[in-house]
C-alpha cells in the first residue's frame, strides 16, 4: 500500500499542520498539537531532553492539574502576520501585460475582476502561513466563458521538481470520510494533460483506485478522460505553478524533494508565539487574582438554614456587635484583599516579544499600527517606518511575479484551445507590482516645481512624476493642456495663415498683423 502523503512529504505535512494550528489560533488545537492526547495531564515526554522534551515543555504542551480549569489565552498574532503579508502584496492588484493586443484584452477580461483579486489575496495569506501556494488553470463553460485561475493550499499538493522548478504536481482532497475509509480525488498536472484518479484508503494509506463515476464530484470527468484518466489541455506548458512564500527553507536544505518548498513566516518563531501566549495568560491571571475580596470573621456570617451553610451580605450597612476574643484594640475588622496588577511589566514583556517575532518574520512594527506617535506621516516617512516590511514585500513580489507569469501564459493557451479565442502568447507575460506607499501630492508638487525652476525636466517628465499611473496617451494630452494654459504652445511658423500663399519670409508675421 502507498502511504499518504508519500515520503518525504509527510514530514512537510506535519510541519504545515503545526503552522496551520498557529494560523487558525484554536486553543484546543494548539493544546492537542503540543500534547500527546487531548486529556493528557502528565506525560513522560515532559521530562525528556532534546527536541521532544523542549516542544513538550511549550506553554501549550504543559500538563494541566486535575483541579485547575483551563485559563490559557491565545493572541492571534500569527494570523495578523499572514493577513498583513497578503495586504502588502495585493492591496493593489498587479499589472500583467503581454505583447499581443488581442491576448492582452482577453487577459484583462479574465484577471481584472474582484473574484480573481480577492482569490490572490486569500492565496497570499495562506502562503504566508504554510510556506507557499499553488496556482492552477481550471475551466467550466457552465460557470464562465473563459479559463479561470485557482489557488490550492500547499498542504493539499505533492509536487515534483526538476532543477528546483515545478515539473508536475498532484493535488488531492478528501471527498468522503463518513463511509469505510477515506475517498480521495487526485488531480495530477503534467505538461499537456491533467490526470484524474479516485482512491479509497485510510488516514495514512492512499488505497486502491476506484472508478471516477463512483462519486458525484468526479463523475463529470469519467466520460471525458482517456483510458489513463488523462484530460488534454492543449498546451505543453504546465497548467500549475508554485509560489513560495520565502526561500530558502532552513529545515530542508539537505532534502532535495523538500528544499524547493517555501518558508513560512512562522518558521523559527513558534517558541516566541508560545511565550507571547504565556505572557498574556499571566497578565490575565493577575487581573483575575486582583479582584477585590473580603475576609470576614465567622461571626459575621448569616446562617442559611440547616444544611445550607452561611453567607455574608456585603450590602449590609449595620452589624451587631459580637462578643469575640480580639487582639488588643484591633476589634473584629472586615479585611479587604486586592492584589496589584503588574501592568507595566507585562506590557513591556509583550512589546519586546512582539517586536522579536516581527523582526524574525521580516516586518516592521509600524505595519501593525505601532506608529510611536499619532502625528500624520508623509509617504517618505511611511516608507522609512516600514522599511523592513517593504523589503520583505519586494522579496515575495519577485516569487509571485515568476509564478503569475508562468500560470497566465498557460491560462491563455488553455483559453485559446477550449474557447477558441485565438489569443496567443509567445513571450512570457510581464508582471508589475505597484508601489505600496501612495506618493504625497504636496511633496510631488514641490519636486515638480523645483524641476521646472531648475530647467532640469520637461513637462512630460513632470507629468509622469505626478501621475505615475497614467499611460502615454494621458500624459501627452496633459502636457498639451499645460503648454496651452501657460502660453508656451507656440504654433509652427510654417503653418501661419497666408505664409504659404505669399511666400514672404521677411518678418514672420501674419499678413493681418502687419502695420
Secondary structure, DSSP 8 states (H G I E B T S, - for coil): --BSS-TTHHHHHHHHHHHHHHHH--HHHHHHHTSSSTT-S--GGGG--HHHHHHHTSGGGS---TT--------THHHHHHHHHHHHHHSS--EEE-SSHHHHHHHHHHHSSHHHHHHHHHHHHHHHHHSEEEEEEE--TTT-SS-EEEEEEGGGEEEEEETTEEEEEEEEEEEE-SSSSEEEEEEEEETTEEEEEEEEE-SSB--EEE-GGGSTTTHHHHTTS-TTSEEE-S-SS-SEEEEESSS--GGGTT-HHHHTS---TTTT-HHHHHHHHHHHHHHHHHHHHTS-EEE--GGG-EE-STTT-EE--TT-----------STT-----EEE-----HHHHHHHHHHHHHHHHHHHT--GGGGT--SS-----HHHHHHHTHHHHHHHHHHHHHHHHHHHHHHHHHHHHHHHHH-------S--EEE---SS---HHHHHHHHHHHHHTT-S-HHHHHHHH-TT--HHHHHHHHHHHHHHTT-----GGGSTTHHHH---SS---GGG--
